[in-house]
Amino acid sequence: MGTNRYRSSVKAPKATKRKDLLPSALRWTVFFLGAIYLGWALAFPRYSGAIGQGLSECLFRRFGIAAYLLPVFLFNGLMQHVLRGKSSGWMVTSLASLGGLLAGTSLSAQIGGLASLDAALAGGTWGVATAGVLTSGLGAVGSFLTALGAFLFSLQVCFEIRWASVAQTFAKLLAEDYQEWTKARAEMKNLKARAPSQDDAVKSKSKDAKSTEKTSKIEVPLPKAVDTRAIKPLNGSNGVPKLVEDKGAKAKPLEGERIAPAAPTAAYKDYTLPSLELLSLPSDARKRGKPTEQEIAQAVADLERTLRSFDIDAHVSGYSPGPVITRYELTPGTGVKVSSIVALENDIALAMRAKGIRIVAPIPGKAAVGIELPNPRQAAVVLREILQSEAIPASAPLLSFGLGLSASGEPVAADIAKMPHVLVAGATGSGKSVLIHSMVMSILFRARPDEVKFVMIDPKRTELTFYEGIPHLFDPMVEPARVSVITNPKDAAKALRALLALMDKRYERLQLHGVRNLEGYNAIADKKGLPREFYVVVVIDELADLMLIAGDIVEDAIQRLTQMARAVGIHMVLATQRPSVDVITGVIKANLPSRIALQVISKIDSKVILDGSGAESLQGRGDLLYLSSGAQKPERCQGAYVSEEEIRGLVDYLKTQGKPDYPMLETMAVKGGAAADLSQFGVEPLEFSQALKLILERRRISQDLLKSQFGSSARATNILSALEVKEFIHKPEGTNRWEIRFDTIEDYMKVHFPQVPIDRKD
């Protein structure tokens, strides 16, 4: 009986399996279609009907963003139990899926809170509750790590992921990538070792009878990715200027010619110009900074490959190696817009692995676009090689200075008199002060103190103070025995205003002799035996400090000097490291056609200096853009470097050649005289001397007369008070008319302002 009962129990499952086949298939079909509908309802609730919308809202309210995991886990379970015929383990899969769903809601809630989102919206009510329980027990970090670990564990159980296999595959990919990198590096070393020397770069030379430039064609062995073509260097220079002794030197000589120097004055009759031996010699490496033939070929290949990847038809037609950058000329195909090449500036920099490039589109006078790439090795340019080159011959104008080497490696010089004023701007550390030193020293090596004088204004007290004591110093407010580099911004404002008086006085002399400029006056002065006038170069090392303290006075003085002073031999060199519109105002900028921009921080600063971009892409350390007067586009140069030892050596030599000497001007007061006496009235000695001279000329005095002369009622009142206290004028009681003591005024002028001529009108 028991045995029959056991046999019946064993045979029962077969009958049950046949009977449950249809319900089982129906059950899994319903589950499969339900999972599809659930996923559709979550993704597109608007198109799922009322039931789908209600289901979607309910799930998002409970699980938040993690609700999207529910159909994923359902599909995974169906695939394991139906398609793979797996009939066991459904409980483990279900529990793991539920755990993954809860861990996902907790992670969504915590990530949503960190991202400043609504935690209930990100993780749902279940996620907020789960995250809250974990956070209260483990803290924020522990809660996040626990939820993340549970989620990864659920994925491993449900999808049978082997994390060790994943890590092994990832490590294998990294190892293969590293092997490819080392292999490519080894190939580059072999290519570099087999690369030909730079002396073999020039294969053939062609000479054009109608052109003054020598052009050489070089057959560059380009990589296979680039069609081989003749790419010509745009100059025959090797990146180093040849000296004057080398008759084959090619440089850019200055226009104009220096008038034969006149005999020195008595104070400097024994003056000897300093020797260039005080400066350092250039490096012996004749091709320093110039890229090798292989580097040029690789750059050409990268450029053309980058352009082809953007469907731009252009090829490299030439290159011009310089000391710091190499310019590659691109010749665009028919129908290619220049703007399409300019727009790829960042992509080209990425492909060339360059920290900054500059695109000249188009190159002036050529049907080509220039792309300037930094050289792998930057060359140092010294001032001596520029001063010894044919760029500055012995007959060059007095105010010529060595700027540096051009992008093609040729020495470049400029003439301050032709500029006639220049703005130098750049960020800190870009080489601005070194450029100022090279300009000043270039002139000091070629001009006597009675030919060129410097008004040096250095509010920072760190750069121009090197030149303290040289005989070329000049200050229109101070007699020669007390002249020095001006460091006080208020004194600088007074000196600039005194230069205006000097300018007006010189214009009167030009008008008297019927000449147009200082050169014409000096020519007549030599014929008539009159004293010659010297050039005055005003160097301001930091304009921003002057504008901050005495902006109105400085701006007005600079405006008038830059507008009119060039004809009388007064030229300005303005430097600043803050090229903003409040420092370089529109009034100042309009009268500075020549500008030198060194590396700046942003395109905005570049536009303030050059009215265009480009300075933000410079390499620093003297890399500059020179915009000459009348030029459409700036020229790139590498500025000449001078060391502190070279500056001190030149200054020490100049101190042995004499002391500052120049005639007393009307703007100067005798030491210990009127200056201290007039300060209590708020009156400058220059203004007071002009007022006294005006009284002697007009033979009258009034508030309106002084106001018309000095342009301010307050200044006129102060001067009138000083005149009355000093008893130069007196108003008798009961009258409204000033009585003037002309004899007292003349005696005072002879004592305190002996250099001011007095017009006696008896």
HUPE-V769360 format. One record per residue. N is the residue number from 1. NEAR is the number of other C-alpha atoms within 8 Angstrom. Layout:
# HUPE-V769360
n=[N & N]
near=[NEAR & NEAR]
This chain:
# HUPE-V769360
n=[1 & 2 & 3 & 4 & 5 & 6 & 7 & 8 & 9 & 10 & 11 & 12 & 13 & 14 & 15 & 16 & 17 & 18 & 19 & 20 & 21 & 22 & 23 & 24 & 25 & 26 & 27 & 28 & 29 & 30 & 31 & 32 & 33 & 34 & 35 & 36 & 37 & 38 & 39 & 40 & 41 & 42 & 43 & 44 & 45 & 46 & 47 & 48 & 49 & 50 & 51 & 52 & 53 & 54 & 55 & 56 & 57 & 58 & 59 & 60 & 61 & 62 & 63 & 64 & 65 & 66 & 67 & 68 & 69 & 70 & 71 & 72 & 73 & 74 & 75 & 76 & 77 & 78 & 79 & 80 & 81 & 82 & 83 & 84 & 85 & 86 & 87 & 88 & 89 & 90 & 91 & 92 & 93 & 94 & 95 & 96 & 97 & 98 & 99 & 100 & 101 & 102 & 103 & 104 & 105 & 106 & 107 & 108 & 109 & 110 & 111 & 112 & 113 & 114 & 115 & 116 & 117 & 118 & 119 & 120 & 121 & 122 & 123 & 124 & 125 & 126 & 127 & 128 & 129 & 130 & 131 & 132 & 133 & 134 & 135 & 136 & 137 & 138 & 139 & 140 & 141 & 142 & 143 & 144 & 145 & 146 & 147 & 148 & 149 & 150 & 151 & 152 & 153 & 154 & 155 & 156 & 157 & 158 & 159 & 160 & 161 & 162 & 163 & 164 & 165 & 166 & 167 & 168 & 169 & 170 & 171 & 172 & 173 & 174 & 175 & 176 & 177 & 178 & 179 & 180 & 181 & 182 & 183 & 184 & 185 & 186 & 187 & 188 & 189 & 190 & 191 & 192 & 193 & 194 & 195 & 196 & 197 & 198 & 199 & 200 & 201 & 202 & 203 & 204 & 205 & 206 & 207 & 208 & 209 & 210 & 211 & 212 & 213 & 214 & 215 & 216 & 217 & 218 & 219 & 220 & 221 & 222 & 223 & 224 & 225 & 226 & 227 & 228 & 229 & 230 & 231 & 232 & 233 & 234 & 235 & 236 & 237 & 238 & 239 & 240 & 241 & 242 & 243 & 244 & 245 & 246 & 247 & 248 & 249 & 250 & 251 & 252 & 253 & 254 & 255 & 256 & 257 & 258 & 259 & 260 & 261 & 262 & 263 & 264 & 265 & 266 & 267 & 268 & 269 & 270 & 271 & 272 & 273 & 274 & 275 & 276 & 277 & 278 & 279 & 280 & 281 & 282 & 283 & 284 & 285 & 286 & 287 & 288 & 289 & 290 & 291 & 292 & 293 & 294 & 295 & 296 & 297 & 298 & 299 & 300 & 301 & 302 & 303 & 304 & 305 & 306 & 307 & 308 & 309 & 310 & 311 & 312 & 313 & 314 & 315 & 316 & 317 & 318 & 319 & 320 & 321 & 322 & 323 & 324 & 325 & 326 & 327 & 328 & 329 & 330 & 331 & 332 & 333 & 334 & 335 & 336 & 337 & 338 & 339 & 340 & 341 & 342 & 343 & 344 & 345 & 346 & 347 & 348 & 349 & 350 & 351 & 352 & 353 & 354 & 355 & 356 & 357 & 358 & 359 & 360 & 361 & 362 & 363 & 364 & 365 & 366 & 367 & 368 & 369 & 370 & 371 & 372 & 373 & 374 & 375 & 376 & 377 & 378 & 379 & 380 & 381 & 382 & 383 & 384 & 385 & 386 & 387 & 388 & 389 & 390 & 391 & 392 & 393 & 394 & 395 & 396 & 397 & 398 & 399 & 400 & 401 & 402 & 403 & 404 & 405 & 406 & 407 & 408 & 409 & 410 & 411 & 412 & 413 & 414 & 415 & 416 & 417 & 418 & 419 & 420 & 421 & 422 & 423 & 424 & 425 & 426 & 427 & 428 & 429 & 430 & 431 & 432 & 433 & 434 & 435 & 436 & 437 & 438 & 439 & 440 & 441 & 442 & 443 & 444 & 445 & 446 & 447 & 448 & 449 & 450 & 451 & 452 & 453 & 454 & 455 & 456 & 457 & 458 & 459 & 460 & 461 & 462 & 463 & 464 & 465 & 466 & 467 & 468 & 469 & 470 & 471 & 472 & 473 & 474 & 475 & 476 & 477 & 478 & 479 & 480 & 481 & 482 & 483 & 484 & 485 & 486 & 487 & 488 & 489 & 490 & 491 & 492 & 493 & 494 & 495 & 496 & 497 & 498 & 499 & 500 & 501 & 502 & 503 & 504 & 505 & 506 & 507 & 508 & 509 & 510 & 511 & 512 & 513 & 514 & 515 & 516 & 517 & 518 & 519 & 520 & 521 & 522 & 523 & 524 & 525 & 526 & 527 & 528 & 529 & 530 & 531 & 532 & 533 & 534 & 535 & 536 & 537 & 538 & 539 & 540 & 541 & 542 & 543 & 544 & 545 & 546 & 547 & 548 & 549 & 550 & 551 & 552 & 553 & 554 & 555 & 556 & 557 & 558 & 559 & 560 & 561 & 562 & 563 & 564 & 565 & 566 & 567 & 568 & 569 & 570 & 571 & 572 & 573 & 574 & 575 & 576 & 577 & 578 & 579 & 580 & 581 & 582 & 583 & 584 & 585 & 586 & 587 & 588 & 589 & 590 & 591 & 592 & 593 & 594 & 595 & 596 & 597 & 598 & 599 & 600 & 601 & 602 & 603 & 604 & 605 & 606 & 607 & 608 & 609 & 610 & 611 & 612 & 613 & 614 & 615 & 616 & 617 & 618 & 619 & 620 & 621 & 622 & 623 & 624 & 625 & 626 & 627 & 628 & 629 & 630 & 631 & 632 & 633 & 634 & 635 & 636 & 637 & 638 & 639 & 640 & 641 & 642 & 643 & 644 & 645 & 646 & 647 & 648 & 649 & 650 & 651 & 652 & 653 & 654 & 655 & 656 & 657 & 658 & 659 & 660 & 661 & 662 & 663 & 664 & 665 & 666 & 667 & 668 & 669 & 670 & 671 & 672 & 673 & 674 & 675 & 676 & 677 & 678 & 679 & 680 & 681 & 682 & 683 & 684 & 685 & 686 & 687 & 688 & 689 & 690 & 691 & 692 & 693 & 694 & 695 & 696 & 697 & 698 & 699 & 700 & 701 & 702 & 703 & 704 & 705 & 706 & 707 & 708 & 709 & 710 & 711 & 712 & 713 & 714 & 715 & 716 & 717 & 718 & 719 & 720 & 721 & 722 & 723 & 724 & 725 & 726 & 727 & 728 & 729 & 730 & 731 & 732 & 733 & 734 & 735 & 736 & 737 & 738 & 739 & 740 & 741 & 742 & 743 & 744 & 745 & 746 & 747 & 748 & 749 & 750 & 751 & 752 & 753 & 754 & 755 & 756 & 757 & 758 & 759 & 760 & 761 & 762]
near=[4 & 5 & 6 & 7 & 8 & 8 & 8 & 8 & 8 & 7 & 8 & 8 & 8 & 7 & 8 & 8 & 8 & 7 & 7 & 8 & 8 & 7 & 7 & 8 & 8 & 8 & 8 & 10 & 8 & 8 & 9 & 10 & 8 & 8 & 11 & 9 & 8 & 10 & 10 & 10 & 15 & 11 & 6 & 8 & 12 & 7 & 6 & 11 & 8 & 6 & 7 & 12 & 12 & 8 & 9 & 11 & 8 & 8 & 10 & 13 & 11 & 11 & 15 & 17 & 12 & 14 & 12 & 9 & 9 & 9 & 11 & 8 & 10 & 9 & 10 & 10 & 12 & 12 & 9 & 10 & 12 & 9 & 8 & 7 & 7 & 9 & 6 & 5 & 7 & 9 & 6 & 7 & 11 & 9 & 8 & 12 & 11 & 8 & 11 & 14 & 13 & 12 & 13 & 14 & 20 & 15 & 14 & 15 & 17 & 12 & 8 & 13 & 10 & 7 & 6 & 6 & 9 & 8 & 13 & 12 & 12 & 14 & 22 & 17 & 11 & 12 & 20 & 14 & 8 & 11 & 13 & 8 & 8 & 11 & 11 & 7 & 7 & 9 & 9 & 7 & 7 & 10 & 13 & 10 & 8 & 8 & 12 & 10 & 8 & 11 & 13 & 9 & 9 & 12 & 12 & 11 & 10 & 12 & 7 & 7 & 7 & 7 & 7 & 6 & 7 & 8 & 8 & 8 & 8 & 8 & 8 & 8 & 8 & 8 & 8 & 8 & 8 & 8 & 8 & 8 & 8 & 8 & 8 & 8 & 8 & 8 & 8 & 8 & 8 & 8 & 8 & 8 & 6 & 6 & 8 & 7 & 8 & 7 & 5 & 7 & 10 & 9 & 8 & 7 & 8 & 8 & 6 & 9 & 5 & 4 & 6 & 6 & 6 & 10 & 13 & 13 & 13 & 12 & 9 & 11 & 7 & 12 & 8 & 5 & 7 & 9 & 6 & 7 & 6 & 9 & 12 & 12 & 13 & 10 & 10 & 8 & 9 & 10 & 15 & 11 & 15 & 10 & 10 & 9 & 4 & 7 & 5 & 5 & 11 & 8 & 11 & 10 & 10 & 10 & 4 & 6 & 7 & 9 & 6 & 4 & 5 & 4 & 5 & 9 & 7 & 5 & 7 & 12 & 8 & 5 & 8 & 5 & 8 & 10 & 6 & 7 & 5 & 9 & 9 & 9 & 7 & 8 & 6 & 4 & 5 & 8 & 8 & 12 & 13 & 14 & 11 & 8 & 12 & 9 & 8 & 9 & 12 & 10 & 9 & 10 & 12 & 10 & 12 & 12 & 10 & 11 & 11 & 9 & 7 & 6 & 6 & 11 & 10 & 10 & 8 & 13 & 11 & 11 & 13 & 12 & 15 & 16 & 20 & 14 & 12 & 17 & 14 & 13 & 12 & 13 & 11 & 13 & 7 & 5 & 4 & 9 & 7 & 10 & 6 & 9 & 9 & 9 & 7 & 8 & 11 & 7 & 8 & 10 & 12 & 8 & 10 & 9 & 6 & 10 & 5 & 10 & 13 & 11 & 10 & 9 & 9 & 10 & 10 & 5 & 4 & 6 & 7 & 11 & 14 & 13 & 12 & 12 & 12 & 11 & 12 & 6 & 9 & 10 & 8 & 7 & 13 & 12 & 14 & 11 & 13 & 18 & 11 & 10 & 15 & 12 & 13 & 16 & 9 & 4 & 8 & 11 & 10 & 9 & 8 & 14 & 15 & 16 & 16 & 14 & 18 & 13 & 17 & 15 & 14 & 14 & 15 & 15 & 15 & 9 & 11 & 12 & 11 & 5 & 11 & 11 & 15 & 14 & 11 & 13 & 14 & 15 & 12 & 7 & 7 & 13 & 13 & 16 & 8 & 11 & 13 & 9 & 10 & 15 & 11 & 9 & 9 & 12 & 12 & 8 & 10 & 9 & 10 & 12 & 10 & 12 & 9 & 13 & 13 & 11 & 13 & 12 & 13 & 15 & 12 & 8 & 8 & 7 & 9 & 12 & 9 & 9 & 8 & 9 & 9 & 12 & 12 & 11 & 15 & 13 & 11 & 12 & 10 & 9 & 13 & 10 & 6 & 6 & 11 & 9 & 13 & 12 & 11 & 7 & 12 & 8 & 9 & 12 & 12 & 9 & 11 & 11 & 10 & 12 & 10 & 11 & 9 & 11 & 12 & 8 & 8 & 9 & 9 & 8 & 8 & 13 & 9 & 6 & 8 & 6 & 8 & 9 & 10 & 11 & 6 & 9 & 13 & 10 & 8 & 9 & 11 & 10 & 7 & 6 & 6 & 7 & 6 & 8 & 7 & 9 & 10 & 11 & 12 & 12 & 12 & 12 & 15 & 13 & 11 & 10 & 9 & 14 & 12 & 7 & 8 & 11 & 9 & 7 & 9 & 12 & 11 & 8 & 11 & 10 & 11 & 10 & 14 & 14 & 8 & 7 & 12 & 13 & 9 & 10 & 12 & 13 & 16 & 12 & 12 & 12 & 13 & 12 & 11 & 9 & 12 & 9 & 8 & 5 & 10 & 10 & 9 & 7 & 8 & 12 & 9 & 7 & 10 & 12 & 13 & 13 & 13 & 13 & 15 & 18 & 15 & 14 & 7 & 7 & 12 & 7 & 12 & 16 & 10 & 12 & 12 & 11 & 7 & 9 & 10 & 9 & 13 & 12 & 9 & 14 & 8 & 11 & 7 & 14 & 16 & 15 & 12 & 12 & 14 & 10 & 7 & 5 & 7 & 5 & 6 & 10 & 9 & 10 & 14 & 15 & 12 & 17 & 12 & 12 & 6 & 6 & 6 & 11 & 12 & 9 & 9 & 10 & 11 & 8 & 9 & 11 & 11 & 6 & 11 & 11 & 8 & 14 & 9 & 7 & 4 & 7 & 9 & 10 & 12 & 13 & 15 & 9 & 5 & 6 & 9 & 10 & 10 & 8 & 7 & 12 & 9 & 7 & 9 & 7 & 13 & 9 & 12 & 11 & 9 & 10 & 13 & 8 & 10 & 10 & 9 & 9 & 10 & 13 & 9 & 7 & 7 & 8 & 10 & 7 & 10 & 6 & 8 & 12 & 12 & 8 & 6 & 9 & 8 & 8 & 8 & 6 & 11 & 12 & 9 & 11 & 12 & 9 & 9 & 11 & 10 & 10 & 7 & 7 & 8 & 12 & 11 & 9 & 9 & 9 & 4 & 4 & 6 & 6 & 6 & 11 & 8 & 9 & 9 & 8 & 6 & 8 & 10 & 9 & 8 & 9 & 12 & 8 & 7 & 10 & 13 & 8 & 7 & 9 & 5 & 7 & 6 & 6 & 5 & 2]
